[in-house]
Amino acid sequence: MNDLRVNGRRLQEYLVGLSRHGRTAQGGVSRVAYSQADIEGREYTIALMWQAGLQVRVDPVGNIFGCREGSESGAPAILFGSHIDSVPNGGAYDGALGSMAAIEVVQALAEAGYCNRHPLEVAIWADEEGGLIGSRGYVGALSDSDLSASGEDGISLADKIRRIDGHPERIGDAKPADGSITAYVELHVEQGSTLESEGIDIGIVQGFVGINHYDVTITGRADHAGTTPMNARSDALLAAAATVLAVDETVKSIPGEQVGTVGRLCVRPGVPNVVPGEVELTVELRDLEMALIESVWRRIQLKLEEIATGHGIEVAHTLRQSLPGALTDPRIRRAIAKAAEVCCLSSRSMSSGAGHDAQNLARICPAGMIFVPSVGGVSHSPEEHTRPADAENGANVLLQTILQLDQW
């Protein structure tokens, strides 16, 4: 079966068809989870899955699964897929490529008359962009408080899941039985520039960075901007600016590949003629080693104490969310490397700086991930693009990897 390949033109047709759901005026895609565009994209995807001969179901979290039964009774399933939801005005390849390629792989196997030993199960994870919700629910990592929490729209996560035919009251039923999955593999665009800049066809993901998200509240004193002398102010925004610089300096001061970002500032009262009295901001730290993330945060905390003293303000912080890092399975990495070799493609090992559903699947089964180049490293943008040849290469490596895993 080394000569078996996907239909690259059909894969592109699948991608173009999906991109029509949520298309924006800027040429991007707004298929935000639980939106009407997402619902329409899900209907389109389900239709393709039936067309490929898969038996389709939706689990209590809203994940879509399409199964091709295997010939060996009781054999655990091989799971592969991705997500189809997007960020607002995002790109047409993030998640979509892995989802459409998984369907195309099954289609190609069916057309070749391949008789798989293991059940092959295509997974389309719900709400990846909103915090890996679908895969978290699948592995049993969604709590009752997660389900009852409301977003800015005031609608609870449970009610949103109901919009996509999920059943949050039965969320515990989503988790698979121990030993029922032999492996999970996900194809994804890199969302960075490493592969393109080095002229490499395939990235073999070694692991997924852990992510700690901290909420920081800086409290000063709101004063009149015209009558309060500069030396009498407790300016929360000035302290926040020092905090942003402290995060950057601290992260850079330690050898390694860790990254830190302050991506949100909320200034109150937020008017031109009042000295800011309060600022809320987020600090996000990422690295493969959770211990390093925690070490960096402890150093930032010491800086926060110095800033509080120096600016006459108060600082409070809390760990809002923690996503543990995860390593991929070495056997699957070897299978991906061999698949790339079979397809006469170059490859290299690399880590993933972004969170992916595979990160959650690694908690319950051997998991692996395949990257293909992103043009210019651009992602989460209408300019996001992966060349058709690279998309086809990735799908072929996914196919050849699945063929190897089916012999386990």
N, C-alpha and C positions, 0 to 999 in steps of 0.2 A: 504493500500500500504506500510505499515511499513516493510513488509518482502521483498520488491523489492530490488534487488541488481544488480550491474553491472557485466559484465563478465570480471574478472580480467585477465584471460589469453589473451583475445582479446585485452584488453588495453595494455598489454605488447607487443603484436604483432604490434600494432599501433606505439608504442614508438620506437621499434627496426626498423620498416620500415622507420620512419621519420629520425632516426639517421643515416641512410645510405646516406642521402643527406648532403654532406659537411663533411663526416667522415675524420679525420686527421690521420696521421701516429702514433700519440701519443695516439690514441683512443678517442680523443675528437671530437668536432663538430665545424666546421667553416662555419656557415650558416649566414654570415653577410648580413644584409638587402640589397636588390637590386642586390645581386650577383647571378651568375648562380645557385649556390647551393640553394639559397633562392628561386629562381624562380622554381626550381625543387621540393623543399619542399612544396611550395604552390600548385603546380600541384598535388602532392601526397595527400595533405590535402583536396583539393577540391574534388578529386575522392572519398575519404572516406566520405565526407559530402553528396555527391550525393547518395552513397551506403547506407547511413543511412536514406535516404528518405527526405533530406533537399533540399529546393529550394535555389540555390546558386547565389550570386551576388557579384560584386566587386564595392566598392563605389569610389568616386573621389579621396580619399586619398590613395587608394590601400588596404584598409581593406577588408577582406573577411567575408561575412555574409551568414549563412545558416538558413533558416526559416522553422519551422514546424507550420503551421497555427493552430489557436485555435478555439474552438467551440463557443466562445462568441463574437458576432459581436462588433467591436470597442474596445475590451479590449486592454489595453496597453501591450507591449511585456515584457517578462522576458529575459534579456540578460545575457549570461554567456560565458566564454572562456578565452583566454590568447593570447600569441604570439608564433611564431615559429622561429623567427630570433635569432641569437646567437652572442656573442662576438667572436673574433678570437680565435680558439682553445679552445672553452668553453665546457660546459657539455651538456648532452643529456636530461636533465630534466627541466632546467630553461625555463619556458614558455611552453615548449613542453608538460609537464604533464597536465597542465590546458587545453591546446588546445585539446589534444587527449582524455582526460577525458570528456570534454564537448560533443564531438562527441559520445563517448561510452554511456554517459547518455541518449542521444536522441535515440540511437540504442536500449538500454535496455527498454526504455519507449515504443518504437514502438513494440518490441517483446512481451511486456506484454499487449499490446492492450490498453494502457492508452490513454484516451481522454483528452487532456489538454484544459483548459478554455482559458488561455492566449496564444498568439503566443509565441513559444519558439525560441529564436534566438541565434545561436552559433556565436560568434565574434572571428575572428583571426586578431589581431591588427598588423598593419605593423610597422616595424622599431621601436620596443620598446627600443632596446638597444642603438639606436642612439639619444635618447632624447624623448621617448614616442611620436614619430611623428604621428603615426596613430590615437591614441586616442586623441591627441591634436587637430588634424584636425577634428575629429568627433565632439568634443565639441565646435568647433569654435575658437580655441586658436592658430591657425597657421596664421602668418601674410604674407603679400606679400614679405617682406624682408626675412622671413624664407624661402620662396619658391625660391627666387632668389639667396640665399646664396650658395656658392660653397664650397665643402669640399677640402681636400688635393689633391684629384684627379682632381680638376678643374671642376667637373660636378655639376650643380645646383640640389637642392633638387627636383625642379619641373621635371627636366628631369629624375631623378631617379624614381620618382613616376610613370612616363609614362612607365618605363621599366616593371612595375608590373600591367599594365593595368589600372592605375589610370588616372584621368583627372584633373590635378591641376588648369586648367582654370575654373573649376566648383567647386572649393573647398567649396564654401558656401553651396552647395547643400548637403554636407555630414552631416550637423548637423540635428539631428532628431527634429521633431516638439515637442513643449512643451507638456508634459503629455503623450507622446507616449511610454515611458518606465516606467514600474512599479518598476523595480529593476535590479541591475547588481551584479553578484557574480563571483568571480574568485578563482580558486584553484591554489596553487603555492607551490613549495618547499620552505622551510623556508630560505635557504641560510645562516643559522646560526646554532648554536649547542644547543640552549636552549631546544627544545623539546626532542632531543635525550638524552641530559645529564640528564634531569629530568624524562625520561621515559614516556613522554606524547604523546598520539597518534595524537591529533589535536590541532592546534593553531587557536584561534579566534581573528582575527586582529581588534584591537580597532581603530587604526588610522595609517596614513602614515606620516612619517617625512617630514617637509619642507626642501628644499635644496636651499641654496644660494651659487652661484659659483662666486668667485671674481678673476679677473685677476690683478696681481701686476707686475709692471715694476720697476726694481731697476737700476738706471743709475749711474755708477761711471766713471772711466776713464781707458781706455785701455793703458797699458804701457809695456815696455820691461821687461820681467821677470828676466833678468839678471842684468840690469843696474839701475833699480828703487829700491831705498832703501825701506825697509819694512815700515818705518815711513813716507814715502812720497807717499804711495799708496792710491787710492780710489777704493778698490777692491769690485766690485759689488757682487761677489760670497760669499765673507766673510759676507757681509751684508745680503745676502740671507740666509746663514746658520743661522745667528742670528734670522732671520724672521721665519724660520722653527721651531726653538726652542721656539720662542715667541708664535707662534700659539699653540703649544703643551701645554706649561705652562699655557696660558690663559684659554684654554678650560678646562683643568683639575682643575683650581682654583675655578670654579663655581660649586656648588652642582647641580646635575641633570644627565640626560642621554645624553646630547648633545655630539656630536663628531665633530672633526675638522681634516682635512687632507690636507697636501700639497702633491699633487700627480704628479706634473709636474714641471720640471725645464728646462729652455732652456738658455744655457750659450753662450754668444758671446764675442769674436770671436770663442771661443771653441777650442783653440789650446794650446799645452803644454807650449810654451814659451812666452805667452802674459798674463798679468794680466787681468782677466775678466773685461770688460768695461760695460757690461749690462747683466742682468738676468731677464727673464720673468718666473713667477711662478703662480700657481693657489692655491687658498685657498678655500676649500669647507667646509661649516658648515651645520650640520643637527640637527634638533630637531623637536618635534611635535609643539612647540610654535614658530611662526615666530618672536614674540617680543623678545624671548630669543636669537635667532640667531642674531638679529640686535644688541642686547646688547653686546653679545660676540664680534661681529665685531667692535663695537665702542671701546672696550678695546684693541683689536688688533691694531686698528688705532693709538691709543696713543703710543703703543709700537713701531709701525713703525716710528712715528715721532722721538722717542728717538733714534732708530737705525740710522735714516737718519742723525741726528745731530752727533752722536757718530762716525760714519764711514765716514762722509764727502761725502755723496752720496745723490741722489734725489730719491724719491719714488712716484710713481703714481699708482692709483688703480681705478678699475671700477667694478661695479656689472654686470657680463656678463650674468648670467641667474638666475632666481628665480622661483622655483617651490613651490607653497604654500603647507603647510601641510593640511591634510584633515582627518576628523574623519569618521569612518564607521557608518552606520545607526544602532541604538540600536535594532530595530525590526529584522533586518537581523542577528545581532549578536545573538539574542535570538533564531532565527530559526536555526542557525548553531549549537548552543549549544544543542538544542532539537534533531537535526539530529544526532549529535554525541552520544547522550544518546540512541536514537533508535537503533543505530548501536553498542551499548555496548562498546563505545570507550571513553577513558579519554580525557579531553580537558582543556585548560587554555586560558585566555585572554592575549594578548601581542601586542606590537606595531611593526610596520615594519620599520626597519632601511634603507630599500631600497625603491626606487621609483618604482611604478607599474602603469599599465594602469588604475587600479581601482581608483587610486588617481584622475585621470582626470574625470572619470565617476561620481565620488562623487560630481562634480560640478553641474551636471544636473539631477541626480536621486539618490535615496537611493542605497548605494553600500556596499558590504561586501566582505570579503576575508577569505579564508581557507588556513591554512598552514599545511604541513605534514613534518616530520623530514628529514633533510639532514644528511647523514652519515658523521660524523666528522665535520659538519658545512661547508664543502668545497663546493664552487660554483665558476662559471666562470672559470672552470678548467676541464681538461680531467678526473680528479679524482672525479668529482661531481657524487653523486649517491644517489638515494632514493630506498629503498628496495621495491620489488614488493608488499609485503603485505601492506606497508605504502601507496604506490600509489593507491592500490585498496581501502584502507580505506578512503582516501581522496575523491576518485571518488564516493564512496557510500554516504559519507556525503554531497557531492555536489548534488547528486541525491535526497536525502531525503530533502535537503534544497529547491530545486526547487519544489518538491511536495508541500511543505508548502506554498511557495510563490504563487503557482498556485491557492491557496484558498483565496488569498487577494481580 
